[in-house]
Amino acid sequence: MARSRAALAALVMLMLAPAGTGWAEGASYLPKVKLDGAVFLGPPPAADSPRQQSDLATVRAWQAEKDGSRWRQAQSDDNISPFTAFGSVLGPQFTPERLPKTKALFEVLFDDVKSVTAPAKVAFGRPRPPLVDKGIKTCQPLEQTASYPSGHAARGWMMALVLSEMAPERANALLARGRDYGESRVVCAEHFPSDVEAGRLVGAAVATAAERDPRFRQDFAEARAEVRAALGLPAAP
């Protein structure tokens, strides 16, 4: 994961003002100067653009899979718990009861992701697919926030990156699962593909920026040790 984050490090450093002598107050791993998704993401495709038409066509194509196995997976992926999302990769020992430090780490990271996605959604105000095409049906009740960027995709990709650093032996499967987790938002008709792409950029940016916080590094080290012990993996060097 260190390499995957390194590719974004320069971009993230440009988006962050120099850190002060202290750290963000409260439960956050981000620096005092927050990431601004409305600035670094850029706008979603225009309503009359070819990309918008392509996005809409992709969502419509998934409608043919309603009630199929991929549709049911998308319904399950509405849940944002790392334990639900990545239990299929990390196994039955990957539970919140066994891993309280890991649970706490992701709760803070989820709030940090939302601190970026929520203002960007308001700034861009992109309507979700069923509001563009009334014939589109979602696999879960339609969320009332704007469509761009996808918060689920942001959290999913952030989780995949963080977990793949905790358990690099399973990085390929974790990253593939993180990709599918974001794709579920398109299958479920809650988001357009470009929403998911933007969400992944947010997730990667938050994961990278969090590493500047000594509290994150400490909490991550403890959570990694907890995860590796639960999965029967050797201690990290």
C-alpha positions in Angstrom: 0.0 0.0 0.0 2.9 2.3 0.6 3.6 2.4 -3.1 -0.1 3.0 -4.0 -0.2 5.9 -1.6 3.1 7.3 -2.7 1.6 8.0 -6.2 -0.9 10.4 -4.5 1.4 11.9 -1.9 2.6 14.8 -4.0 -1.0 15.7 -5.0 -2.1 15.5 -1.4 0.8 17.6 -0.1 -0.2 20.3 -2.6 -3.8 20.3 -1.3 -2.7 20.7 2.3 -1.4 23.8 3.8 1.8 23.4 6.0 0.9 21.8 9.3 1.1 23.9 12.5 2.6 22.9 15.8 -0.5 21.1 16.9 -3.0 18.6 15.5 -6.6 18.7 14.7 -8.8 18.8 17.7 -11.3 16.0 18.3 -11.6 12.7 16.6 -9.9 13.3 13.3 -6.7 12.1 11.7 -6.6 14.9 9.2 -4.5 18.1 9.6 -6.1 21.3 10.8 -6.4 22.5 7.2 -8.9 20.0 5.7 -8.9 18.5 2.3 -11.4 20.3 0.0 -13.1 17.9 -2.4 -14.8 20.7 -4.2 -11.4 22.0 -5.2 -9.3 18.9 -6.0 -12.0 16.7 -7.5 -13.2 19.1 -10.2 -16.9 19.1 -11.3 -18.9 16.0 -12.4 -19.8 15.6 -16.0 -22.1 18.2 -17.4 -25.7 17.2 -17.9 -25.5 17.4 -21.7 -22.0 15.9 -22.0 -21.0 12.6 -23.6 -19.6 11.4 -20.3 -22.9 11.9 -18.6 -24.6 9.9 -21.3 -22.1 7.1 -20.9 -22.6 7.2 -17.1 -26.3 6.9 -17.5 -26.0 4.1 -20.0 -23.9 2.1 -17.6 -26.4 2.5 -14.8 -29.3 1.5 -17.1 -27.4 -1.6 -18.2 -27.2 -2.9 -14.7 -30.9 -2.7 -14.4 -31.1 -5.9 -16.3 -29.4 -7.7 -13.4 -32.1 -6.8 -10.8 -32.5 -9.6 -8.3 -29.5 -11.4 -9.6 -26.4 -12.3 -7.5 -24.6 -9.1 -8.3 -27.6 -7.1 -7.4 -27.9 -8.9 -4.1 -24.2 -8.2 -3.4 -24.8 -4.5 -4.1 -27.6 -4.6 -1.5 -25.3 -6.1 1.0 -22.6 -3.5 0.2 -24.9 -0.7 1.3 -23.5 -1.6 4.7 -20.4 0.5 5.5 -18.8 -1.7 8.1 -15.3 -2.9 7.3 -16.2 -6.2 8.9 -19.1 -6.8 6.6 -17.4 -5.4 3.5 -14.1 -7.3 3.9 -15.0 -10.4 5.9 -15.2 -12.5 2.8 -11.4 -11.7 2.3 -10.2 -11.8 5.8 -12.3 -14.6 7.2 -14.5 -15.3 10.3 -11.9 -13.9 12.8 -12.3 -10.4 11.3 -15.1 -9.2 13.6 -15.6 -6.0 15.6 -15.8 -8.0 18.8 -12.3 -9.4 18.3 -10.9 -6.2 16.8 -12.0 -3.2 18.9 -9.0 -1.1 18.0 -9.5 -1.7 14.3 -13.2 -0.7 14.7 -12.2 2.5 16.4 -9.6 3.4 13.8 -12.1 3.0 11.0 -14.8 5.0 12.8 -12.4 8.0 12.9 -11.5 7.5 9.2 -15.1 7.3 8.2 -15.7 10.7 9.8 -12.7 12.1 8.0 -13.9 10.8 4.7 -17.3 12.3 5.3 -15.7 15.7 6.1 -14.5 15.7 2.5 -17.4 14.1 0.6 -20.3 15.9 2.3 -19.2 19.5 1.4 -18.3 18.4 -2.1 -21.8 16.8 -2.6 -23.3 20.1 -1.5 -21.0 22.2 -3.8 -21.7 20.1 -6.9 -25.3 19.1 -6.3 -25.4 16.3 -8.9 -28.7 14.5 -8.9 -28.6 10.7 -8.4 -29.4 8.4 -11.4 -33.1 7.8 -10.5 -33.7 11.6 -10.4 -32.2 11.8 -13.9 -34.2 8.8 -15.3 -37.4 8.0 -13.5 -37.3 4.5 -14.9 -34.2 3.6 -12.9 -34.8 1.6 -9.7 -32.4 1.3 -6.8 -31.6 -1.9 -4.8 -32.0 0.1 -1.6 -34.0 3.2 -0.7 -32.5 6.2 -2.5 -30.3 8.3 -0.4 -31.2 11.9 -0.2 -27.8 13.5 -0.5 -26.3 14.5 -3.9 -24.5 11.9 -6.1 -21.0 13.3 -6.6 -18.7 12.0 -5.1 -19.7 8.6 -3.8 -19.2 8.4 0.0 -19.5 4.6 -0.1 -16.8 4.3 -2.8 -14.6 6.7 -0.8 -14.9 4.6 2.3 -14.5 1.4 0.5 -11.3 2.3 -1.3 -9.9 3.9 1.9 -10.7 0.6 3.8 -9.1 -1.5 1.1 -5.9 0.6 1.1 -5.6 0.6 4.9 -6.3 -3.1 5.3 -3.9 -4.0 2.5 -1.2 -2.3 4.4 -2.2 -4.2 7.6 -2.2 -7.5 5.7 -0.1 -7.1 2.5 -0.2 -10.8 2.0 -3.8 -10.4 1.0 -3.5 -7.0 -0.7 -4.7 -8.2 -4.2 -7.9 -9.7 -2.8 -8.5 -6.7 -0.6 -8.0 -4.2 -3.4 -10.2 -6.2 -5.7 -12.9 -6.3 -3.0 -12.6 -2.5 -2.5 -13.1 -2.0 -6.2 -16.2 -4.2 -6.3 -17.5 -2.5 -3.2 -17.4 0.9 -5.0 -18.9 -0.7 -8.2 -21.8 -1.9 -6.2 -23.0 1.7 -6.0 -23.5 1.8 -9.8 -25.1 -1.7 -9.8 -27.5 -0.4 -7.1 -28.2 2.7 -9.2 -27.3 5.0 -6.3 -24.4 6.5 -8.2 -22.9 7.1 -11.6 -19.5 5.6 -12.5 -17.8 9.0 -12.3 -19.2 9.4 -8.8 -17.4 6.2 -7.8 -14.1 7.3 -9.5 -14.2 10.6 -7.6 -15.0 8.7 -4.4 -12.0 6.5 -4.8 -9.8 9.6 -5.1 -11.2 11.0 -1.9 -10.6 7.7 -0.1 -7.0 7.6 -1.3 -6.4 11.2 -0.4 -7.7 10.7 3.1 -5.7 7.6 3.7 -2.5 9.5 2.5 -3.2 12.6 4.5 -4.0 10.7 7.7 -0.4 9.4 7.7 0.8 12.9 8.7 -0.9 12.5 12.1 1.2 10.8 14.8 -2.1 9.6 16.4 -3.1 7.8 13.3 0.3 6.1 13.0 0.0 5.0 16.7 -3.6 3.8 16.3 -2.8 2.1 13.0 0.2 0.2 14.5 -2.0 -1.1 17.3 -4.9 -2.0 14.9 -2.5 -3.8 12.5 -1.0 -5.9 15.4 -4.6 -6.7 16.5 -5.6 -7.8 12.9 -2.5 -9.8 12.2 -2.9 -11.7 15.5 -6.5 -12.4 14.9 -5.7 -13.7 11.4 -2.8 -15.8 12.6 -0.3 -13.8 10.6 3.2 -13.1 11.9 3.8 -9.8 13.6 4.7 -6.9 11.3 8.4 -5.9 11.4 
